[in-house]
Every structure is written in structure tokens, then in C-alpha cells.
């Protein structure tokens, strides 16, 4: 049976608070000023990684925020658990959910999805390879990247510590998110290609936008205004 991406009825009722999904970690710390300018003031412990709460009220009774893993923000929005979210473009590229609309590039969380390999290996971009083993948490991005040049990518799916893969013989290259590159250098790796630049986007559930155009549209407008400093 084909999975449905329709938002739950409760999430679409106009009387219910809208849910804004926020990513844990690095991006969450960069969201504070933007949220404040958009008029979103969550409970003070929403940035506390030690807090056991996952759902937080705001000073707007019609908006709550939830704090989830960055990769899960898109899933919560696509399946209707949240009407809106803030999500890195890398996550949107990886999952490509048709039920997500990304109206705004928020310009925060700047980094890039890149290919890296051992610094002591001969530097190559893979143009002449027929296949390559890649360690990554982005299997779809990696496959598409290499397929575009006729290279078959064998994926070693890791959720962390990708930098160890070349030195331990798990993979020839890694595809990972890079911000400063310092972690690569510390692990004797060198960045060889940038697949795509990444910033964070405001995303919305298409069903919610269709069902509640005024409410969702108003929040899009508030975030758009918040970007003008």
C-alpha cells in the first residue's frame, strides 16, 4: 500500500495550534534572532539540549514549536506532524518530499555538501572512475552526484564519523556536510568537490498551505519580513 503524505486532520483544523519544527544542534542556535524578529518566542528551555521536552509552547497560543533531529524536520512537515519547519537544503535534497514547499531561503546555517578523500591520496574528481565506494549519510545525494558522470556509487551508510572511513578502508571518499573544513583537516582529509552550497529554508506542508492559506501565508510573510534587517 502506498504511504500517504496527507496531513492528519487534527493538524489541519484551524482551531489547533500550528506546529513549527526546529532542528536540534547548530542551526537551532542560529535561529534565535530570526525567530524573535518573526515574533516567535518559545519557552526558554527550547534551546536546552538537556531538556527532556520536545514540544514547547510560545507566547502565541496558536503556535507551538517542536525540536527534532535536523533530518527529521522534513519528515515531520511532509507527513503533516508539523505545518512549518526550518530545514537545511541538504535535507531537502536528500529526501525530496513532494509534499514540502520551501518558499524562503532564510540565509542561516551556511555550509556545503562536499566530497572529501584522504589528503595523502592522489587528488581526483572521479571523472574516469566506473565505480566508487562512498561513506555518507546522504546516499541519494551521493548516488545522483556520481550517476550524473556515469559512475556507480556503492554506498556505506554512516550516521557519523564519516571522516574515519578512508583511513580505515571503508570507502575511497566521503560525502558530508562541511562548514569550516577543520574536522576534515584534523582527520587528514581534503575537500575535493563541492556538490552544493547549503543554507536553511522555511518549509511548509502543501496540504496545510492549501487548507489554511491565510494562516500559513501570514507566517511566511512574517518570516520574509524578519529577513529584512
Secondary structure, 3 states (H helix, E strand, C coil): CCCCCCCCHHHHCCCCCEEEEEECCHHHHHHHHHHHHCCCCECHHHHCCCCCCCEEEECCCCEEEEEECHHHHHHHHHCCCCCEEEEEHHHHHHHCCCCEEEEEECCCCCEEEEEEEECCCCCCCCCCCCEEEEEECCHHHHHHHHHCCCCEEEEEECCCCHHHCCCCCCCCEEEEEECCCHHHHHCCEEEEEEEEEECEEEEEEHHHHHHCHHHHHHHHHHHHHHCCC
